[in-house]
Amino acid sequence: MKNPAQGKAYEVVADRIRNKGPINFDLFMDMALYSEMGYYTNETPFGMKGDYYTSPTVHPMFGAMIALQLCQMWECLGRPDPFTVLEIGSGNGVLARDVVTSLKASNSRCIDCLEYFTVDRIYPTIRVDGTVPLMPDHLSNLQTTGVVFSNELLDAMPTRVIEIRSGRIHEVMISLDSDGNLVEVLSENPMEELESLNIIANLPSLEGYRGPLSTRLNDWCRSVSSALQTGFVVTVDYGMEREEYYSMDRSHRLIQTYYRHIDNLSYLQHVGDQDITAHVNFSYFRELALLNNLKSLHSTNQRDWLYDLHFEEVLNVNTDGEFTSRREVALVNRLVEQEGLGGFRVEILQKGLRGICYEDLIPTVKFARDNFRIPPISVQHMAAGLSRK
């Protein structure tokens, strides 16, 4: 009799192990999330009915802030036509819809030059008015001027997991015990290919340390760079710098799960029924980006970034108009809560630009007020569940 705690993707994983032997965590995570029985393939994980919420699903205010940043970036790039925005990991299109709607309502003529492409592994053909779906393998065909944006994408990228034993790097594998339960086993031999490639040269010899190691991140940076001739990359996600990442305080704590609003259950249970994510090593991310001609322009958190875009000013202007309840204002403020979404990291990269600095991306208060427009709340937003009284 099937154990419901195993999850709906259990058989997909178990069959692969029975046929081929133990698998690395990268493949396990890929099947648990993206296979035909995977979490993202069959669930609606975001929002009030999901396991967690993201900034775009909280309130259309987030999409309006992104639209404002795009307007300013368009100005910095000399008002290119076309101006290409590439959203990778666009999901069901809620952010794309909010951004395009906001740009259409603004005073900026950015919308007249806009080409907005959406890329998503689970929703590859979903079409939002004013956008064009694009297959991931077509990115290199763009070679365009514009902005690449992603929100909570890198943390969902399947990753390998390593553990330090006797000063050597071993890989954590997933296998089956005699009762058919998923279990962790360590590779018998050290991962010499990683040690010889010096991928994690700064990892101290922390006996017993366990954490993720993304071997797909370089390919992602290469793909993004191939799509962008000139412009910016904006990545919002959660993670930390190398010094904190590779520490015993973070050992065994960098892989997270979300199941029915409960976090950090074992990822070997509820396979396909719960989300699995890995914190991002942003030091490593910037290094790989630079190797692919994407130079770091600014590292900050979401709270400070939105404040730089005059979050407080436009919020105060709209409080008496767009927002019709205190509960809605409180919900909007979740976007800047330091212990929540506001603490997420924001990495801004640039390619092909000289003499540009982060301050150039900050609009004036007048520009913000002239071009900031909040789209209507839809059923895809958590705000739709509020009583607007």
C-alpha positions as CSV (number, residue, x, y, z in Angstrom):
1,M,0.0,0.0,0.0
2,K,1.4,3.4,-1.0
3,N,2.5,5.6,1.8
4,P,1.0,9.1,1.2
5,A,3.9,10.7,2.9
6,Q,6.1,9.5,0.1
7,G,4.6,12.0,-2.3
8,K,3.3,11.7,-5.8
9,A,6.7,11.9,-7.5
10,Y,8.1,9.2,-5.3
11,E,7.7,6.4,-7.9
12,V,9.4,8.6,-10.5
13,V,12.4,8.9,-8.3
14,A,12.4,5.4,-7.0
15,D,12.1,3.8,-10.4
16,R,15.2,5.8,-11.6
17,I,17.2,4.6,-8.5
18,R,16.0,1.0,-9.0
19,N,17.1,1.0,-12.7
20,K,20.3,3.1,-12.5
21,G,21.4,3.2,-8.9
22,P,21.8,6.1,-6.5
23,I,21.3,9.6,-8.0
24,N,22.8,12.9,-7.0
25,F,20.7,15.6,-5.4
26,D,20.6,17.7,-8.6
27,L,18.7,14.9,-10.4
28,F,16.5,14.2,-7.4
29,M,15.5,17.9,-7.1
30,D,14.9,18.1,-10.8
31,M,12.5,15.1,-10.7
32,A,10.8,16.3,-7.5
33,L,10.1,19.7,-8.9
34,Y,9.9,19.4,-12.7
35,S,9.0,15.8,-13.7
36,E,5.5,15.0,-14.9
37,M,4.6,14.4,-11.3
38,G,6.7,17.2,-9.9
39,Y,5.7,20.0,-7.6
40,Y,5.7,22.8,-10.1
41,T,4.1,20.7,-12.8
42,N,1.0,19.9,-10.7
43,E,0.6,22.4,-8.0
44,T,-0.3,26.1,-7.6
45,P,2.4,26.9,-5.0
46,F,2.1,30.7,-4.8
47,G,-0.3,33.0,-3.0
48,M,-3.0,32.4,-0.4
49,K,-3.8,28.9,-1.5
50,G,-0.2,27.9,-2.1
51,D,2.6,26.9,0.2
52,Y,4.2,30.3,0.2
53,Y,3.9,33.7,-1.5
54,T,6.3,35.7,-3.7
55,S,6.6,39.5,-4.2
56,P,4.6,39.5,-7.5
57,T,1.7,37.6,-6.0
58,V,1.4,39.8,-2.9
59,H,0.2,42.9,-4.6
60,P,0.5,44.6,-8.0
61,M,2.5,47.3,-6.3
62,F,5.6,45.1,-6.9
63,G,5.0,45.0,-10.6
64,A,4.5,48.8,-10.6
65,M,7.9,49.2,-8.9
66,I,9.6,47.0,-11.5
67,A,7.9,49.0,-14.2
68,L,9.3,52.2,-12.7
69,Q,12.8,50.7,-12.6
70,L,12.5,49.6,-16.3
71,C,11.4,53.1,-17.3
72,Q,14.6,54.5,-15.6
73,M,16.8,51.9,-17.2
74,W,15.3,52.7,-20.6
75,E,16.3,56.3,-20.1
76,C,19.8,55.2,-19.0
77,L,20.3,53.1,-22.1
78,G,19.4,56.1,-24.3
79,R,15.8,55.1,-25.0
80,P,16.5,52.2,-27.3
81,D,13.9,51.0,-29.8
82,P,13.3,48.1,-29.4
83,F,13.8,47.9,-25.6
84,T,13.8,44.2,-24.7
85,V,12.7,43.0,-21.3
86,L,13.3,39.3,-20.7
87,E,11.6,37.8,-17.7
88,I,13.1,34.4,-16.9
89,G,10.9,32.2,-14.6
90,S,7.8,34.1,-15.5
91,G,5.4,31.4,-14.1
92,N,1.8,32.1,-14.8
93,G,2.5,35.6,-16.0
94,V,1.3,37.7,-13.0
95,L,4.4,39.9,-12.9
96,A,4.5,40.3,-16.7
97,R,0.9,41.4,-16.7
98,D,1.4,43.9,-13.9
99,V,4.5,45.4,-15.5
100,V,3.0,45.8,-18.9
101,T,-0.2,47.3,-17.5
102,S,1.7,49.7,-15.4
103,L,3.9,50.8,-18.3
104,K,0.8,51.4,-20.5
105,A,-0.6,53.7,-17.8
106,S,2.6,55.6,-17.2
107,N,3.6,58.9,-18.9
108,S,6.8,57.2,-20.1
109,R,7.1,56.4,-23.8
110,C,9.0,53.3,-22.9
111,I,5.9,51.2,-23.7
112,D,6.1,52.2,-27.3
113,C,9.5,50.6,-27.6
114,L,8.9,47.6,-25.4
115,E,9.4,44.0,-26.4
116,Y,8.6,41.8,-23.4
117,F,9.6,38.2,-23.6
118,T,8.6,35.6,-21.0
119,V,10.5,32.4,-20.4
120,D,9.4,29.6,-18.1
121,R,10.0,25.9,-18.0
122,I,6.6,24.9,-16.6
123,Y,4.5,27.5,-18.6
124,P,6.5,27.8,-21.8
125,T,3.6,29.0,-24.0
126,I,1.5,31.0,-21.6
127,R,0.7,34.3,-23.3
128,V,0.0,37.6,-21.5
129,D,-1.3,40.6,-23.4
130,G,1.7,42.7,-24.5
131,T,4.2,39.9,-24.1
132,V,5.7,37.1,-26.2
133,P,6.6,33.6,-24.8
134,L,10.1,32.5,-25.7
135,M,11.6,29.0,-25.4
136,P,14.8,28.9,-23.3
137,D,17.0,27.6,-26.2
138,H,16.1,30.7,-28.2
139,L,17.7,33.1,-25.8
140,S,21.0,33.3,-27.7
141,N,19.1,34.5,-30.8
142,L,18.2,37.8,-29.1
143,Q,21.5,39.7,-28.7
144,T,19.5,42.7,-27.7
145,T,19.5,45.9,-25.7
146,G,17.4,45.8,-22.5
147,V,16.9,44.1,-19.2
148,V,16.9,40.5,-18.0
149,F,14.8,40.0,-14.8
150,S,14.3,37.1,-12.5
151,N,12.5,36.7,-9.2
152,E,13.1,33.7,-6.9
153,L,14.5,31.7,-9.9
154,L,18.0,30.7,-8.9
155,D,16.9,29.2,-5.6
156,A,14.7,26.7,-7.6
157,M,17.6,25.7,-9.8
158,P,18.4,22.0,-9.1
159,T,21.8,21.7,-7.2
160,R,24.2,19.1,-6.1
161,V,24.9,18.7,-2.4
162,I,28.3,18.2,-0.9
163,E,29.6,17.2,2.5
164,I,33.2,17.5,3.9
165,R,34.6,14.2,5.3
166,S,38.2,13.9,6.3
167,G,39.0,17.2,4.6
168,R,37.7,15.9,1.2
169,I,34.6,16.8,-0.7
170,H,32.0,14.0,-1.0
171,E,28.7,14.1,-2.8
172,V,25.4,13.4,-1.1
173,M,23.4,10.9,-3.1
174,I,19.8,9.7,-2.8
175,S,19.2,5.9,-2.7
176,L,16.6,3.4,-1.4
177,D,16.8,1.3,1.7
178,S,15.6,-2.3,2.0
179,D,12.1,-1.1,2.8
180,G,11.9,1.2,-0.2
181,N,12.4,4.4,1.7
182,L,14.5,7.2,0.2
183,V,17.7,7.7,2.1
184,E,20.9,9.7,1.8
185,V,24.3,8.1,1.2
186,L,27.7,9.7,0.6
187,S,29.7,8.9,-2.5
188,E,32.5,6.5,-1.7
189,N,35.1,8.5,-3.5
190,P,35.8,12.3,-3.1
191,M,34.6,14.6,-5.9
192,E,38.1,15.1,-7.4
193,E,36.7,16.7,-10.5
194,L,35.5,19.6,-8.3
195,E,38.7,19.8,-6.3
196,S,40.8,19.8,-9.4
197,L,38.6,22.5,-11.1
198,N,39.0,24.6,-8.0
199,I,35.3,25.5,-8.2
200,I,35.1,26.0,-4.4
201,A,38.7,27.0,-3.7
202,N,37.7,29.2,-0.7
203,L,35.7,26.5,1.1
204,P,37.4,26.0,4.4
205,S,38.0,22.5,5.7
206,L,34.9,22.3,7.9
207,E,34.6,18.7,8.9
208,G,31.0,17.6,8.6
209,Y,29.9,20.7,6.6
210,R,27.0,20.0,4.2
211,G,25.6,22.4,1.7
212,P,24.5,22.9,-1.9
213,L,26.8,23.5,-4.9
214,S,25.2,24.7,-8.1
215,T,26.7,23.3,-11.2
216,R,24.0,24.8,-13.4
217,L,24.5,28.4,-12.5
218,N,27.4,29.0,-15.0
219,D,25.2,27.8,-17.9
220,W,22.5,30.2,-16.8
221,C,24.9,33.1,-16.7
222,R,26.2,32.1,-20.1
223,S,22.7,31.9,-21.5
224,V,21.7,35.3,-20.1
225,S,24.9,36.9,-21.4
226,S,24.3,35.5,-24.9
227,A,20.8,37.0,-24.9
228,L,22.0,40.5,-23.8
229,Q,24.3,42.6,-26.0
230,T,23.9,45.7,-23.8
231,G,21.9,46.4,-20.7
232,F,21.1,45.2,-17.2
233,V,20.4,42.0,-15.3
234,V,18.3,42.2,-12.1
235,T,18.1,39.1,-10.0
236,V,16.0,38.9,-6.8
237,D,16.5,35.9,-4.5
238,Y,17.4,34.8,-1.1
239,G,20.9,33.8,-0.1
240,M,24.1,35.2,1.3
241,E,27.8,35.8,0.7
242,R,30.4,33.0,0.6
243,E,31.8,33.7,4.2
244,E,28.4,33.0,5.7
245,Y,27.4,30.4,3.2
246,Y,30.4,28.2,3.9
247,S,30.1,28.2,7.7
248,M,29.1,25.6,10.3
249,D,26.3,27.9,11.3
250,R,24.8,27.3,7.8
251,S,25.7,23.6,7.5
252,H,22.6,21.4,6.8
253,R,20.4,24.6,6.6
254,L,20.8,25.8,3.1
255,I,18.2,23.4,1.5
256,Q,14.7,24.4,2.4
257,T,11.3,22.8,1.9
258,Y,7.8,24.2,1.9
259,Y,4.7,22.0,2.4
260,R,1.3,23.4,3.2
261,H,2.8,26.5,4.8
262,I,5.2,24.3,6.9
263,D,8.8,24.7,6.1
264,N,11.9,22.5,6.5
265,L,10.3,19.1,6.6
266,S,12.5,16.3,5.2
267,Y,12.9,16.6,1.4
268,L,12.8,12.8,1.3
269,Q,9.2,12.9,2.2
270,H,6.2,14.4,0.2
271,V,8.3,14.2,-2.9
272,G,6.5,16.2,-5.6
273,D,4.1,17.6,-3.0
274,Q,6.4,20.1,-1.5
275,D,8.8,22.8,-2.8
276,I,12.5,22.4,-2.5
277,T,14.8,25.4,-2.8
278,A,18.5,26.1,-2.2
279,H,19.9,29.4,-0.9
280,V,22.0,31.2,-3.4
281,N,25.8,31.8,-2.9
282,F,25.9,35.4,-4.3
283,S,29.7,35.6,-4.2
284,Y,29.8,32.6,-6.5
285,F,27.0,34.0,-8.6
286,R,28.9,37.3,-9.2
287,E,32.1,35.4,-10.1
288,L,30.3,33.3,-12.7
289,A,28.5,36.3,-14.0
290,L,31.8,38.2,-14.5
291,L,33.3,35.2,-16.3
292,N,30.4,35.7,-18.7
293,N,30.9,39.4,-19.2
294,L,28.2,40.4,-16.7
295,K,29.7,43.0,-14.3
296,S,28.3,43.6,-10.9
297,L,26.8,47.1,-10.6
298,H,25.1,46.9,-7.2
299,S,24.3,44.4,-4.4
300,T,21.6,45.3,-2.0
301,N,18.4,43.9,-0.5
302,Q,14.8,44.3,-1.7
303,R,13.9,46.8,1.0
304,D,16.6,49.2,0.2
305,W,16.2,48.8,-3.5
306,L,12.5,49.6,-3.4
307,Y,13.2,52.6,-1.1
308,D,15.7,53.8,-3.6
309,L,12.9,53.7,-6.2
310,H,10.9,55.9,-3.8
311,F,8.6,53.2,-2.4
312,E,7.6,55.4,0.6
313,E,6.9,58.5,-1.5
314,V,4.6,56.7,-4.1
315,L,3.0,54.7,-1.3
316,N,2.0,57.9,0.6
317,V,0.7,59.5,-2.6
318,N,-1.4,56.4,-3.4
319,T,-2.6,55.6,0.1
320,D,-5.6,57.9,-0.1
321,G,-6.4,56.8,-3.6
322,E,-5.4,53.4,-4.8
323,F,-5.3,51.7,-1.4
324,T,-8.7,51.4,0.2
325,S,-8.0,49.6,3.5
326,R,-5.3,49.6,6.2
327,R,-5.0,45.8,5.6
328,E,-4.0,46.5,2.0
329,V,-1.4,49.0,3.1
330,A,0.0,46.4,5.6
331,L,0.1,43.8,2.9
332,V,2.0,46.1,0.5
333,N,4.5,46.8,3.3
334,R,5.4,43.1,3.4
335,L,7.4,43.9,0.3
336,V,9.9,45.8,2.5
337,E,9.9,43.8,5.7
338,Q,13.5,43.2,6.6
339,E,12.7,39.7,8.1
340,G,10.7,38.7,5.1
341,L,10.6,39.7,1.4
342,G,12.4,42.9,2.1
343,G,15.5,41.0,3.2
344,F,15.8,39.2,-0.1
345,R,19.0,40.0,-2.0
346,V,18.9,42.1,-5.2
347,E,21.9,41.7,-7.6
348,I,22.1,44.2,-10.5
349,L,24.6,43.4,-13.2
350,Q,25.5,45.3,-16.4
351,K,26.9,44.4,-19.8
352,G,28.5,46.5,-22.4
353,L,28.1,49.8,-20.6
354,R,30.8,52.3,-19.6
355,G,30.6,55.1,-17.0
356,I,27.4,53.7,-15.6
357,C,26.8,53.6,-11.8
358,Y,23.9,52.5,-9.6
359,E,22.9,56.0,-8.9
360,D,22.0,56.4,-12.5
361,L,19.3,53.8,-12.1
362,I,17.6,55.8,-9.3
363,P,14.8,58.0,-10.6
364,T,14.0,61.4,-9.3
365,V,11.0,61.7,-7.0
366,K,9.2,63.7,-9.8
367,F,10.0,61.0,-12.4
368,A,8.7,58.3,-10.0
369,R,5.5,60.2,-9.4
370,D,4.9,60.9,-13.1
371,N,5.4,57.3,-14.2
372,F,4.4,55.1,-11.2
373,R,1.0,53.5,-11.9
374,I,-0.5,50.6,-9.9
375,P,-2.3,47.9,-12.0
376,P,-5.6,46.6,-10.8
377,I,-5.7,43.7,-8.3
378,S,-6.5,40.4,-9.8
379,V,-7.4,37.0,-8.5
380,Q,-3.7,36.0,-8.8
381,H,-2.8,38.5,-6.0
382,M,-3.1,37.8,-2.3
383,A,-4.6,41.3,-2.0
384,A,-7.7,40.0,-3.8
385,G,-8.6,38.1,-0.6
386,L,-8.8,41.3,1.5
387,S,-12.0,43.1,2.3
388,R,-11.6,46.5,0.6
389,K,-13.5,48.4,3.2
